Amino acid sequence: MTGEVSARSPEDQLHEEDRSVPVEVPATPEEWDALARDWESLYQGYYLGSGRHAVLECARHVEASAAQGGAQTALWTLGLYYVGGHVIHARPHAESERRVREVMGVLCTPRDASCEHPAHPCDDVPEDGELENFPLVLEMLAHPERDADHEAALAEELADEAGCADEEWRESWYGGRLTREIWACPQNLAGFARAFLG
């Protein structure tokens, strides 16, 4: 049949072009920062590549890292929480949504069920889905060379810029409680997975 018009959307075309190029595991904090910037641009809606490909690659790495008990499981998991909604709300794609939900479903029950934290960031997931401060978390997790004092000083500086009161800053998950120990806790990751699934 001549003159047939392709029914593929621009997103489908981008996905076909991008999916032959797998997203590699970042080897340095700087490479993690670059990937986190891609995730942020995807969340904000100005990512230039295939959002579907980016989300599915993130899901692939979540699954692999979690199965191996990898040190970067928290980064991949919170990254998927950050951008996974792209294939559900921004550019709905049923098969991709199924895949993301499948991976998140596995994370809902952590291997290590014990933890001494009285609360976690997942307990305070905003109902409106607002994640504007999430890049702070990803940056913190991407830089294991920074100690707790460095992170606290950075968070306090950001709080000063935002005009937060001391008590507000101390109680904020993105301020005084922006710590690797709490954010990377398996219970916290499981809680975010459950929140994603609703």
Residue pairs with C-beta under 8 A, 6 or more apart in sequence:
8 16
11 50
11 51
11 52
11 91
11 93
14 49
14 50
14 52
14 53
15 50
15 52
15 53
17 50
18 49
18 50
18 53
18 54
19 50
19 53
19 56
22 57
23 35
23 54
23 57
23 58
23 61
25 61
25 72
26 32
26 34
26 35
26 142
29 142
29 143
29 144
29 145
32 75
32 138
32 141
32 142
32 143
33 139
33 142
35 79
36 79
36 135
36 138
36 139
36 142
38 47
38 49
38 54
39 54
39 58
39 79
39 82
39 83
39 138
40 82
40 134
40 135
41 47
41 48
42 51
42 54
42 55
42 83
42 86
43 82
43 83
43 86
43 131
43 134
45 90
47 54
51 83
51 86
51 87
51 90
51 91
52 86
52 87
52 91
52 93
52 96
54 83
54 86
55 80
55 83
55 84
55 86
55 87
55 96
55 100
56 87
56 96
56 99
56 100
58 76
58 79
58 80
58 83
58 84
59 80
59 84
59 99
59 100
59 103
61 72
61 76
62 73
62 76
62 77
62 79
62 80
62 103
62 107
63 103
63 106
64 70
65 72
65 73
65 76
66 73
66 76
66 77
66 106
66 107
69 111
73 184
73 189
74 141
74 183
74 184
74 189
75 138
75 141
75 142
77 107
77 189
77 192
77 193
78 134
78 137
78 138
78 141
78 183
78 189
78 192
79 138
80 100
80 103
80 104
80 196
81 104
81 192
81 193
81 195
81 196
82 131
82 134
82 138
84 100
84 104
84 196
85 129
87 93
87 96
87 97
87 100
88 97
88 100
101 197
104 193
104 196
104 197
105 193
105 197
107 189
107 190
107 193
108 190
108 193
108 194
108 197
109 190
110 186
110 187
110 189
110 190
111 186
112 186
113 186
113 187
115 185
115 186
115 187
117 181
117 182
117 185
117 187
117 188
120 182
120 185
120 187
120 188
120 191
121 137
121 173
121 177
121 182
121 183
121 188
121 192
122 187
122 188
122 189
122 190
122 191
122 192
122 194
122 195
123 191
124 173
125 191
125 192
125 195
133 174
136 155
136 158
136 174
136 178
137 174
137 178
137 183
140 146
140 151
140 178
140 180
140 183
141 180
141 183
141 184
144 180
146 154
148 179
148 180
151 178
151 179
151 180
152 176
152 178
155 169
155 174
155 175
155 176
155 178
156 169
156 175
156 176
158 174
158 175
159 168
159 169
159 172
159 175
164 172
164 175
168 175
169 175
169 176
170 176
170 177
171 177
172 178
173 182
173 183
182 188
